[in-house]
């Protein structure tokens, strides 16, 4: 009767152990890479949200840009927005209101995995007073209320 394992059995066990360990290391390495990608995307979203918040008072058509943390290049565009559903009739002047919607778009670019550039864009609409328009007192109250809802 034989006690213990033969050399062949021990070698086979080590080969199986090496294959399983290699697969586990690749799995954990991939998970760490994905965590890094997710962290970069989360930071890009935070940069974009902070730039949206920073445009609260600037409601005239403008474009600004900059870089945060030496990695996230951002561009902010503010432009008047008209509903695509708005019916424009030829020969009829559009109704002028004392307020106007502006579309704020923030695009953030940052280096991604493998050296490829990644981009993220956030957009929001903001109601502001039209230049040169006189506001009725009840509309001023409504605008202040809406401004307070937006995070003010």
C-alpha positions as CSV (number, residue, x, y, z in Angstrom):
1,X,0.0,0.0,0.0
2,X,1.2,3.5,-0.9
3,X,1.1,6.5,1.4
4,X,1.2,10.0,0.0
5,X,1.0,11.4,-3.5
6,X,3.1,10.6,-6.5
7,X,5.2,13.3,-8.2
8,X,2.9,13.3,-11.1
9,X,-0.2,14.0,-9.0
10,X,1.6,16.9,-7.2
11,X,2.6,18.4,-10.5
12,X,-0.9,18.2,-11.9
13,X,-2.2,19.9,-8.7
14,X,0.3,22.7,-9.1
15,X,-0.6,23.2,-12.8
16,X,-4.3,23.4,-11.9
17,X,-3.6,25.8,-9.1
18,X,-1.5,28.0,-11.4
19,X,-4.2,28.2,-14.0
20,X,-6.9,29.1,-11.4
21,X,-4.6,31.7,-9.8
22,X,-3.9,33.3,-13.2
23,X,-7.6,33.5,-14.0
24,X,-8.3,35.1,-10.6
25,X,-5.5,37.7,-11.1
26,X,-6.8,38.7,-14.5
27,X,-10.3,39.0,-13.1
28,X,-9.2,41.2,-10.2
29,X,-6.9,43.3,-12.5
30,X,-9.9,43.9,-14.9
31,X,-12.0,44.9,-12.0
32,X,-9.4,47.4,-10.8
33,X,-9.2,48.9,-14.3
34,X,-12.9,49.3,-14.4
35,X,-12.9,51.0,-11.1
36,X,-10.4,53.5,-12.4
37,X,-12.5,54.2,-15.5
38,X,-15.6,54.7,-13.3
39,X,-13.7,57.0,-11.0
40,X,-12.6,59.2,-14.0
41,X,-16.1,59.3,-15.3
42,X,-17.5,60.3,-11.9
43,X,-15.0,63.1,-11.6
44,X,-15.9,64.3,-15.1
45,X,-19.6,64.4,-14.1
46,X,-18.6,66.4,-11.0
47,X,-16.6,68.9,-13.1
48,X,-19.5,69.2,-15.5
49,X,-22.1,69.7,-12.7
50,X,-19.9,72.3,-11.0
51,X,-19.5,74.2,-14.3
52,X,-23.3,74.1,-14.8
53,X,-23.8,75.6,-11.3
54,X,-21.1,78.3,-12.0
55,X,-23.1,79.6,-15.0
56,X,-26.1,80.6,-12.8
57,X,-25.7,84.4,-13.3
58,X,-24.3,84.4,-16.9
59,X,-27.2,84.0,-19.2
60,X,-25.9,85.7,-22.3
61,X,-24.7,83.7,-25.3
62,X,-21.1,82.9,-24.4
63,X,-18.5,80.2,-24.5
64,X,-15.9,79.6,-21.8
65,X,-13.3,76.9,-21.3
66,X,-10.7,75.8,-18.9
67,X,-8.9,72.8,-17.3
68,X,-9.4,71.3,-13.8
69,X,-7.0,69.0,-12.0
70,X,-4.7,69.2,-15.1
71,X,-6.8,66.4,-16.6
72,X,-10.4,67.5,-17.3
73,X,-10.7,70.1,-20.1
74,X,-14.2,71.7,-20.1
75,X,-16.1,73.9,-22.4
76,X,-19.3,75.7,-21.5
77,X,-21.7,77.1,-24.1
78,X,-24.7,79.3,-23.4
79,X,-27.2,79.9,-26.2
80,X,-30.8,80.9,-26.5
81,X,-33.1,77.9,-26.9
82,X,-36.3,77.6,-28.9
83,X,-38.6,74.6,-28.7
84,X,-38.4,72.4,-31.7
85,X,-42.2,72.1,-31.4
86,X,-42.7,75.8,-31.7
87,X,-44.8,76.7,-34.7
88,X,-43.3,79.5,-36.8
89,X,-45.7,81.0,-39.3
90,X,-44.3,82.9,-42.2
91,X,-45.1,86.6,-42.1
92,X,-46.2,86.5,-38.5
93,X,-43.9,88.0,-35.8
94,X,-43.2,85.6,-32.9
95,X,-44.7,86.5,-29.6
96,X,-42.1,88.3,-27.5
97,X,-42.1,87.4,-23.9
98,X,-40.0,89.1,-21.2
99,X,-38.3,85.9,-20.4
100,X,-36.2,83.5,-22.5
101,X,-34.9,80.0,-22.2
102,X,-31.2,79.4,-22.5
103,X,-29.5,76.1,-23.1
104,X,-26.3,75.6,-21.1
105,X,-24.1,72.8,-22.4
106,X,-20.9,71.7,-20.6
107,X,-18.6,69.3,-22.4
108,X,-15.7,67.7,-20.4
109,X,-12.9,65.8,-22.2
110,X,-10.4,63.7,-20.4
111,X,-7.9,60.9,-21.2
112,X,-9.4,57.4,-20.9
113,X,-8.0,53.9,-20.9
114,X,-5.6,53.0,-23.6
115,X,-4.8,56.7,-24.3
116,X,-8.2,57.3,-26.0
117,X,-9.9,60.6,-25.3
118,X,-13.2,60.3,-23.6
119,X,-16.0,63.0,-23.5
120,X,-19.0,63.7,-21.4
121,X,-21.7,66.4,-22.1
122,X,-24.4,67.7,-19.7
123,X,-27.1,70.1,-20.8
124,X,-29.7,72.1,-18.9
125,X,-32.2,74.8,-19.6
126,X,-32.3,78.0,-17.6
127,X,-35.0,80.7,-17.6
128,X,-33.7,84.3,-17.6
129,X,-35.0,87.7,-18.4
130,X,-34.8,88.8,-22.0
131,X,-32.4,91.7,-22.6
132,X,-34.2,95.0,-22.6
133,X,-37.5,93.5,-21.5
134,X,-39.5,95.0,-18.7
135,X,-40.9,92.5,-16.2
136,X,-44.2,92.7,-14.5
137,X,-43.9,92.4,-10.7
138,X,-45.7,89.0,-10.5
139,X,-43.2,87.6,-13.1
140,X,-40.2,88.8,-11.0
141,X,-41.6,86.8,-8.1
142,X,-42.1,83.7,-10.3
143,X,-38.5,84.0,-11.6
144,X,-37.1,84.3,-8.1
145,X,-39.1,81.3,-7.1
146,X,-37.8,79.3,-10.1
147,X,-34.3,80.4,-9.5
148,X,-34.6,79.2,-5.9
149,X,-35.8,75.7,-7.1
150,X,-32.7,75.4,-9.3
151,X,-30.4,75.3,-6.4
152,X,-30.2,78.9,-5.2
